């Protein structure tokens, strides 16, 4: 699985950038995508994803400001970021999980934890200043 993120950059507080993640190289229709971020000196944290019932799940720090969307036909996950704050500055990563009860792996891990995912993109930097 290859994951390519785009849409990062430098934005002013209150900005509204949109990040995109395009997934390829996966032959099964059963996979899950999510957004994570990592700020300097901090651990990587889950930002947004769709849960097993296809409901959007967000970190508390971004609820009401970020919106995650997906286009299953195009294997794309999008993160619309609104009302950006300096504390949103981070490297944003797209993650994919092919774990399942059939495939094995940590398919049971919470949806916004790293353990749930086995593929990662290179990341796209978002700097808010």
JOJOFEN-V159717 format. One record per helix or strand. SS is the DSSP state (a for helix, b for strand). FROM is the first residue (numbers start at 1). TO is the last residue. If there is no record, write none. Layout:
<<SS | FROM | TO> <SS | FROM | TO>>
This chain:
<<b | 2 | 6> <b | 9 | 11> <b | 18 | 24> <b | 32 | 38> <b | 45 | 50> <b | 56 | 58> <b | 66 | 71> <a | 72 | 74> <b | 76 | 81> <a | 86 | 88> <b | 90 | 97> <b | 100 | 100> <b | 104 | 104> <a | 114 | 116> <b | 119 | 120> <b | 124 | 128>>
